[in-house]
Amino acid sequence: LSAILTHYPDEAQALQDVMAPLAAARADEVVVANGSTELITSLCRDLRGPLVTPVPTFGRWTDLPIDFGERLVPVLREPAPGAVLAPEAIVAAARANGASAVAVCNPENPDGSMFDAGQIAWLIRELDDIDLVVIDESFIDFSGRESATQAVLAAPNAVLVKSLGKSLGWHGLR
């Protein structure tokens, strides 16, 4: 691990082996990249249709689909404090717009709103017929809430994104 921390770029296989138990996954279910933005870029570059995402959200989820020539379908969250977006609204937007992908930050960046694990599992099940469902849990370790790891691993079209830089202070360790 000390070699991984002090040499850039990281050794992906070694990191997969180390990170898999922390993610409650097998090493072959973990993909390591040089930052979550690298993963988000790759996922958006491979879109084959509209991406639905709640907004406001992390800007790469709204900018990259457009940069790669795909349509973005924002699902607007009420600006009132404590307002909660129903997961049904996301599914409805995906259906109405023929979405190939849905991306949900959980907790949401920048407002911290969050779905519980049951709502995320429901969302993934409801969208089992689209190409991709991404649950971006880059800030979940600061929420005290349960991860959607198991729901994502059970779905062939779902991907979970996490950030070691945020969760483990990876940048500071390096």
C-alpha positions in Angstrom: 0.0 0.0 0.0 2.9 2.4 0.7 4.1 2.0 -2.9 0.5 2.7 -4.2 0.3 5.9 -2.1 3.6 7.3 -3.2 3.7 6.4 -6.9 1.5 8.0 -9.5 -0.4 6.6 -11.4 -1.8 4.1 -8.9 -1.7 0.3 -9.6 -5.3 -0.4 -10.3 -5.2 -4.2 -9.6 -3.5 -3.7 -6.2 -6.1 -1.0 -5.3 -9.0 -3.2 -6.4 -7.7 -6.0 -4.1 -7.4 -3.6 -1.2 -10.6 -1.7 -1.8 -13.0 -4.6 -2.6 -13.5 -5.6 1.1 -14.2 -2.0 2.1 -16.8 -1.8 -0.7 -18.4 -5.2 0.3 -17.6 -6.3 -3.3 -15.3 -8.7 -5.1 -12.1 -7.2 -6.7 -13.5 -7.9 -10.2 -16.5 -5.7 -9.3 -14.3 -2.7 -8.5 -12.9 -0.3 -11.1 -10.2 2.1 -10.0 -9.5 5.4 -11.8 -7.6 8.5 -11.2 -10.5 10.3 -9.6 -14.3 9.9 -9.8 -14.4 12.6 -12.5 -12.4 10.2 -14.8 -15.1 7.6 -14.3 -17.9 10.1 -14.8 -16.3 11.2 -18.0 -16.0 7.7 -19.3 -19.6 6.9 -18.5 -20.9 10.1 -20.2 -18.7 9.5 -23.2 -20.4 6.1 -23.8 -24.0 7.4 -23.5 -26.3 6.3 -26.3 -29.2 8.6 -25.5 -30.5 11.2 -23.0 -29.2 11.3 -19.4 -31.7 12.1 -16.6 -30.4 13.6 -13.4 -31.8 15.6 -10.5 -30.6 19.2 -10.4 -28.8 21.0 -8.8 -26.1 18.4 -8.9 -22.4 17.9 -9.4 -21.6 19.9 -12.6 -19.9 17.1 -14.5 -23.2 15.1 -14.6 -24.8 18.1 -16.3 -22.0 19.3 -18.5 -20.5 16.1 -19.9 -23.5 14.7 -21.6 -23.9 17.9 -23.6 -20.2 18.0 -24.3 -20.5 14.6 -25.8 -23.5 15.4 -27.9 -26.2 13.8 -25.8 -29.3 15.4 -24.4 -29.5 16.2 -20.7 -32.9 15.9 -19.0 -32.8 17.8 -15.6 -35.3 16.9 -13.0 -35.7 20.1 -10.9 -35.6 19.9 -7.2 -37.7 22.4 -5.3 -35.4 25.2 -3.9 -37.3 25.2 -0.6 -35.3 24.0 2.5 -36.1 20.4 3.3 -37.8 19.8 0.0 -37.5 16.2 -1.1 -37.5 14.9 -4.7 -39.6 11.8 -5.1 -37.7 8.9 -6.9 -40.9 8.5 -8.9 -40.2 11.8 -10.5 -36.9 10.5 -11.8 -38.4 7.4 -13.2 -41.2 9.4 -14.8 -38.6 11.7 -16.5 -36.6 8.8 -17.7 -39.7 7.2 -19.2 -41.1 10.4 -20.8 -37.7 11.2 -22.4 -36.5 7.8 -23.6 -33.5 8.0 -21.3 -30.6 5.6 -21.8 -29.1 6.6 -18.5 -30.0 8.1 -15.1 -27.4 9.5 -12.7 -28.2 10.3 -9.1 -25.8 11.7 -6.5 -26.6 10.3 -3.1 -26.2 12.5 -1.1 -26.7 15.2 -3.6 -24.0 17.7 -4.2 -24.4 20.6 -3.4 -27.5 20.5 -1.2 -27.0 17.3 0.7 -30.5 15.9 0.0 -30.6 12.2 0.1 -32.6 9.1 -0.8 -32.5 6.2 1.7 -31.2 2.8 0.5 -34.7 1.4 0.0 -35.5 4.3 -2.4 -32.3 3.8 -4.3 -33.0 0.0 -4.6 -36.5 0.8 -5.9 -35.2 3.3 -8.4 -32.7 0.7 -9.7 -35.4 -2.0 -10.0 -37.7 0.4 -11.8 -35.1 1.3 -14.3 -33.8 -2.2 -15.1 -34.7 -1.8 -18.7 -32.4 1.2 -19.5 -28.7 1.0 -20.3 -27.3 2.6 -17.2 -28.2 3.7 -13.7 -25.4 5.5 -11.9 -25.5 6.1 -8.1 -22.8 8.6 -7.2 -22.0 8.1 -3.5 -19.0 10.4 -3.4 -20.1 11.9 -0.1 -22.1 9.1 1.5 -19.4 8.3 4.0 -20.1 11.7 5.7 -23.9 11.0 5.9 -24.2 8.2 8.3 -26.5 6.5 5.8 -26.4 3.0 4.3 -24.7 2.6 0.9 -26.6 1.2 -2.1 -23.7 -1.2 -2.9 -25.8 -4.4 -2.7 -28.6 -3.0 -4.8 -26.1 -1.9 -7.4 -24.2 -5.2 -7.5 -27.5 -7.0 -8.0 -28.4 -5.0 -11.1 -26.5 -5.6 -14.4 -27.1 -2.0 -15.6 -26.1 -0.2 -12.3 -22.8 1.4 -11.4 -21.8 2.9 -8.1 -19.3 5.8 -8.1 -17.3 6.7 -5.0 -14.4 9.0 -4.4 -11.4 7.8 -2.5 -10.2 11.4 -2.3 -13.3 12.4 -0.4 -14.0 9.2 1.6 -10.4 8.3 2.6 -8.6 11.6 2.2 -6.5 9.8 -0.5 -5.0 13.1 -1.7 -3.8 14.0 1.7 -2.3 10.5 2.2 -0.5 10.8 -1.1 
